[in-house]
Amino acid sequence: SGSRVVLASSSDEAHPPESIIDGQMETFWATTGMFPQEVVISFADLKSVNNIRIQSTAVQHLSIMRCVKSEPTEFQPLSESKDVEKVDGQLQEITFDVEQVPARHLKFIVHKGHDFFITIHNVHVQGNAAN
C-alpha cells in the first residue's frame, strides 16, 4: 500500500505499531501506559486524503495531524479532534471525513483513554495520489 509506520510513542513486541496498517483485525497496536500516545504513518508519495477510518478500543480523545514535507517534521491539524464514546465488547469505529487534504505523513495522537491502555486495530486512509 506504500505506507509504513515511522514512529510510535510506545511499542510492545506482541502488539507492534505496524499492526495498525497490516489489514488484519486480529492484530493491533497496544499502548504502554501514559497519555498522550502517538503514531506516525508515512506514505511513499503525497496523498490527497478524503476519509480516515480507525478501529480501536478505549480511545477517549483523538486528533490527527498532517505533514506535506518529505520528512515528518512540521505537522498541522488535519481536522477537528474527536471525543470518542466508550463501547463495550466491540471495536470503536472512528471516522474523519475531510475534503481532499494533501498529506505525506499522518500523526495520530491519543490524548486520553477510557482505560490505562488503548488498542488501535486498523487505520484505513482513503484518498488518491496528489497532483
N, C-alpha and C positions, 0 to 999 in steps of 0.2 A: 504493500500500500504506500510505500515511500515515506512512512512516518516512523519515528523512534522516540523513545523516552530518553532525554538527555540529562535530566536532573530530577531527583526526588529528595525530599527532606528527611525521609526515613525509609529503611529497607529491611525486610525480613526475608531470609533465604527461602523459606517455604512459600512466601507470598510476595514476590518481587514486583516493583512498579511496572515492569514491562507487560505484566498480565493485563493491564487496562487496555492494551491495543492488540491482544492476540486473538480476539474474536471468540474466545471461549468464555461462556458464562460461569463455568465451574471454577475458573481461576480468577484471582483478584489480588489487588494491592492492599495490604493491611498496614495501617499506620502504627507507629510505636510511640504512644504517649502524647505529649503536649500538643497544643494548637498555637498558631496555625500550622498546617501541613501543606506542602506544595509539591506539585509535579509539573514538569515542563515536557511538552511533546513538540518535536520539530518535524517539519515536512521537508522533502527534498527540494521543493520549489515553492514560490509564493502561491498561496491558495486563496480563492475568493470564497469565504465561508458564509453559508446561509442557515445552517442548523447544526446544533450540537446536542446529542443525547447522551446522558450519563446514567448508568445503573449502579446503585450504591446501597450501603446500609449505614444508618446512624449519622448521616451528614445533616447538620443543622443549619449552617450558613456557608454559602459557596459563592466565589466570584471567579471570573475568567478574565485574564489579561491577554493582550496580543502584542506581537512584535513583528515588524516587517523587514527588519535588517537581517543580514546573512547570519550574524551571531545573535544569540538570545540575550540582548543586553538592555535595551530600552523598551519597557512594556507600558502599554496604555490599556485602560478598561475596554473590554470587548462589548459589554452591555452592563445593565444594572446587576448588582449582586442579588442572590436569592436566598430567602429563608425557606427551609425545606421541612415539611411535616414528617413526623416520626411514623414509620409504617412497621407494624409487627408481622413477622413471619413471611415477608416478601421483600423484594428489592424496591428501592425508591426509583422512580423514573423522573429524571430532571431534564427539562428541555429548555434550551436557549435558542430562540429564533432571532436571527439577525439578517440584515439585508446586504448581501454581497460584500462582506467586510474583508479586506485583504489581511492575511496573516501568514507568516513563515514559521512562527512559534506561538504556541498557546500555553499559558501558565494557569493551572487550576489551583486555586487557593481555598482550602477548607479552613474557615476562620473558627468554627465551633462545631462540636459534635453532640449528638444526643447521648453519647456514651464516651468512655475513655479512649476507645479505638473506633475508627471507621474503616469501611472497606469500599473500594471502587472496583467493580467487576468489569465494566466496559465503558469506553468512551468512543462514540461514533461521531465523526466530523463529516458533515455533508457539504460539498462545495465543488468548485471547478478550478482548473488552473487559471490564475490571474493573468491578465494581459500586461 
